[in-house]
């Protein structure tokens, strides 16, 4: 992989982490799935990022993702575990 490619990837990760920290500080509620879709990354990357942010003390250790709600065809909301 060319060096410039890895620099671009690192920059996008730094920006993503900054946005996540800002959202947590604002008290925004979001699921891991929401983050994965927004940034086009895997759920595993989201969990890795959150673990790193907790370890660095940038977000509270007790931070939890919001539960993702699923809406059925009839419009009933079902909690997705």
C-alpha positions as CSV (number, residue, x, y, z in Angstrom):
1,X,0.0,0.0,0.0
2,X,1.4,3.4,-0.9
3,X,2.4,5.7,2.0
4,X,0.0,8.4,0.9
5,X,-2.9,6.0,1.1
6,X,-2.1,5.1,4.8
7,X,-1.8,8.8,5.7
8,X,-5.3,9.4,4.2
9,X,-6.7,6.5,6.0
10,X,-5.2,7.7,9.3
11,X,-6.6,11.2,8.8
12,X,-10.1,9.9,8.2
13,X,-9.9,7.7,11.3
14,X,-8.7,10.7,13.4
15,X,-11.6,12.8,12.1
16,X,-14.0,10.0,12.8
17,X,-12.8,9.6,16.4
18,X,-13.1,13.4,16.9
19,X,-16.7,13.3,15.7
20,X,-17.5,10.4,18.0
21,X,-15.9,12.1,21.0
22,X,-17.9,15.3,20.3
23,X,-21.1,13.3,19.9
24,X,-20.6,11.5,23.2
25,X,-19.8,14.8,25.0
26,X,-23.0,16.4,23.5
27,X,-25.0,13.4,24.8
28,X,-26.1,12.2,21.4
29,X,-27.6,8.7,21.3
30,X,-26.4,6.4,18.5
31,X,-25.9,2.7,17.9
32,X,-22.7,1.0,16.7
33,X,-24.6,0.2,13.5
34,X,-25.3,3.9,13.0
35,X,-21.6,4.7,13.2
36,X,-20.7,1.8,10.9
37,X,-23.1,2.9,8.3
38,X,-22.2,6.6,8.5
39,X,-18.5,6.0,8.1
40,X,-18.8,2.9,5.9
41,X,-16.8,0.8,8.3
42,X,-17.4,-2.6,9.9
43,X,-19.0,-3.0,13.3
44,X,-15.7,-4.5,14.6
45,X,-13.9,-1.3,13.7
46,X,-16.5,0.7,15.6
47,X,-16.0,-1.4,18.7
48,X,-12.2,-1.1,18.4
49,X,-12.4,2.7,18.1
50,X,-14.7,2.9,21.2
51,X,-12.4,0.7,23.2
52,X,-9.4,2.9,22.2
53,X,-11.4,6.1,23.2
54,X,-12.3,4.6,26.5
55,X,-8.7,3.5,27.2
56,X,-7.4,7.0,26.4
57,X,-10.1,8.6,28.7
58,X,-11.6,10.6,25.9
59,X,-15.1,9.1,26.6
60,X,-16.5,7.7,29.8
61,X,-15.6,4.1,30.6
62,X,-19.4,3.4,31.1
63,X,-20.4,4.8,27.7
64,X,-22.9,2.5,26.0
65,X,-24.4,2.6,22.6
66,X,-28.1,3.3,22.2
67,X,-30.1,0.3,21.2
68,X,-31.0,0.2,17.5
69,X,-34.8,0.2,17.0
70,X,-36.2,-1.8,14.1
71,X,-39.5,-0.8,12.6
72,X,-41.8,-3.4,11.2
73,X,-44.0,-3.0,8.1
74,X,-46.9,-2.1,10.4
75,X,-44.9,0.7,12.0
76,X,-44.5,-1.1,15.3
77,X,-41.1,-0.6,16.9
78,X,-39.2,-3.6,18.0
79,X,-36.0,-3.3,20.0
80,X,-33.1,-4.9,18.4
81,X,-30.8,-6.5,21.0
